[in-house]
Amino acid sequence: MPFRAPVDDVRFIFDNVVDFDKVAATDRFAEASSDTVDAILGELARLSEEVWAPINRDGDTDPAMLENGVVRTSKGFKEAFGALAEGGWLGLSAAEDSGGMGLPLALTSAMNDMLSASCLSLGLNPLLTQGQIEALENHASDALKAMYLPKLISGEWTGTMNLTEPQAGSDVGALRSKAVPNGDGTYAISGQKVYISWGDHDFGGNVCHLVLARLPDGVPGTKGISLFMVPKYIPNEDGSLGEANSLRVVSLEHKMGLHGSPTAVMEYDGATGWLVGEEHKGMAAMFTMMNNARLGVGIQGLGAAEGAYQKALEFALERKQGRTPLEGKGGTGAIADFADVRRMLGEMRADIFTARSIALACAVAIDMGHATGEAEWKARAAFLTPIAKAFGTETGMRVSEMGMQVHGGMGFIEETGAAQFYRDVRVTAIYEGTNGIQAMDLVARKMMDKGETAFALIDEMQAFTETARASCDTLAEPLWQAIETLREATEWMLAQGDLNERFAGCVPYLMGFARVLGGYYHLKAALAEGGEGPRSRLAAFYLKRLLPEHAGLLAHATVGAADLYALSIEDLSA
Ligand SMILES: Cc1cc2nc3c(=O)[nH]c(=O)nc-3n(C[C@H](O)[C@H](O)[C@H](O)COP(=O)(O)OP(=O)(O)OC[C@H]3O[C@@H](n4cnc5c(N)ncnc54)[C@H](O)[C@@H]3O)c2cc1C
């Protein structure tokens, strides 16, 4: 069974779960009519099914290689990227005056979902390019915008983000790359960056690196960092490619998965760069790209889960292993009829719906923030971003791991492709801020408003659930209780003045929050269907079997730090 893009699920969530109609009702996104959305989703489905999915295995078996200093990409990648670019899809949400379509990020998110499900390693390239477009739109000078945006939007050029250095991973402020003014408005950039995704390729055009570096008068830490555009080829005034810049790919990393994505060690040796935003304010500018990418990476996890689920379902419907409990009762005769396999398929499906709903709710909040300028929407978007990133990627890992389990021994054998999903998606929980860092952001920065944003979401969920009791009490009651537990855990978090007390339980808190959000979105789906049908049955499954996880998670979240440090390093080493 070939890959099928999840268009129906996206459309259902848009219409019934995340209120996409609010976005389409704004002046800014008036173009996003129902017909337009359908047409775009249909085109992207075709591209992901017919062009991207067939090359996914090639990315694994024919990895990107560094040959004589030049990166050669996997078979079919250049053509598949070209097809995406030709459709103008890189600029789906980019500003119209630079050649973009100016459509909502929710649509771009649906696109990233399909691209990630069909070929995660290639999908990372447009994700980074989209993030760079947004960073330049918001922070670059008019001259830089005029030079770079049209070419990034058309896909003629691609973008990267360069933060990480050997000694500066999560602690970006420890970076040592230097920028020295050349006296002509440009800067000389020197230093080594590691793990740079799509640091080079053979698609043609330019590779545009956004590089964080410190000016001579930059103070130590994140406050002294500036952001620079450092292109592989220095463009001539007319935008044609000029001389090669002083930068090179030193090597490509050998990775567990995601082999189709070249992960480069980059050396900058006095390379010419242009300042993006203000001096010493590089982190603020880079945050635009990172925030965009955080949601995008959550969607990578979700997409990989979708791909893994489809493969596992296909296998479970074909593989026969003796008598099943449904024999003679209209069953399939295959392993999908065994209770434990049915449980795994149900968990996979239910959590894909949860992760997709959270991601699209986050994208809708971002769009509403842009369209209305309202602080509440911006705060909602900022709050949901770390949840979307961490839960989406955890779902990617859990579902792809379960997908291997459904395959039995064949899951461990590479030719089925089941293991590739797990190997490819594993890094998504690590890059773009590890999931631990996301959870710390949620309980610290995202609660600096004294929990106003968190409680607004909790109140919204509880009001909806209260109303739902009248028609659907069996589903609404356990959810109402779970929301109460989440409210108490949130109050506990806010009562901890010492942030380390919060950090000691931040990951289970984030996961517990996502579990409760999942209950809310599943309940909405069930009600939209009138309480009967496949979505209602999936909701019942989720609320009975997965929602209860919130209790353990939130109990874990509110223990504090003392017992962690009571467990000494000697204890851990004994
Ligand atoms: C395949 C791949 C592609 C990548 N692509 C890019 C890219 O395109 N551009 C780019 O700039 N970078 C990229 N990265 C780098 C990536 O963003 C970093 O690996 C990530 O930010 C973590 O940094 P680190 O590896 O140094 O781990 P560390 O920061 O050393 O973290 C190790 C562990 O310590 C934890 N930890 C660290 N600090 C804290 C803290 N303060 N509190 C609690 N826990 C903490 C982490 O959560 C983690 O579990 C990529 C990495 C990989 C593997």
The ligand as an ORCA input file, in Angstrom:
! r2SCAN-3c Opt
* xyz 0 1
  C      21.427     15.420     12.996
  C      21.574     16.745     13.674
  C      21.270     17.901     12.977
  C      21.451     19.147     13.588
  N      21.221     20.284     12.854
  C      21.611     21.482     13.370
  C      21.590     22.661     12.566
  O      21.157     22.640     11.411
  N      22.069     23.815     13.093
  C      22.547     23.883     14.372
  O      22.971     24.951     14.799
  N      22.574     22.780     15.173
  C      22.119     21.593     14.694
  N      22.154     20.468     15.478
  C      22.640     20.588     16.849
  C      21.535     20.394     17.870
  O      20.672     21.498     17.865
  C      22.204     20.119     19.224
  O      22.706     18.799     19.168
  C      21.254     20.284     20.379
  O      20.912     21.628     20.532
  C      21.841     19.775     21.705
  O      23.132     20.260     21.904
  P      24.316     19.223     22.253
  O      24.312     18.154     21.234
  O      25.569     19.983     22.437
  O      23.895     18.569     23.625
  P      24.150     19.204     25.072
  O      23.748     20.622     25.090
  O      25.539     18.869     25.513
  O      23.102     18.392     25.944
  C      23.365     17.071     26.478
  C      22.224     16.729     27.454
  O      22.229     17.677     28.537
  C      20.971     18.315     28.633
  N      21.172     19.721     29.004
  C      22.029     20.616     28.464
  N      21.900     21.806     29.074
  C      20.946     21.661     30.018
  C      20.356     22.533     30.969
  N      20.707     23.817     31.082
  N      19.409     22.030     31.795
  C      19.024     20.741     31.701
  N      19.525     19.873     30.811
  C      20.489     20.338     29.972
  C      20.324     18.180     27.242
  O      18.897     18.239     27.315
  C      20.830     16.821     26.803
  O      20.014     15.813     27.324
  C      21.915     19.225     14.914
  C      22.192     18.041     15.632
  C      22.032     16.820     15.022
  C      22.367     15.582     15.800
*
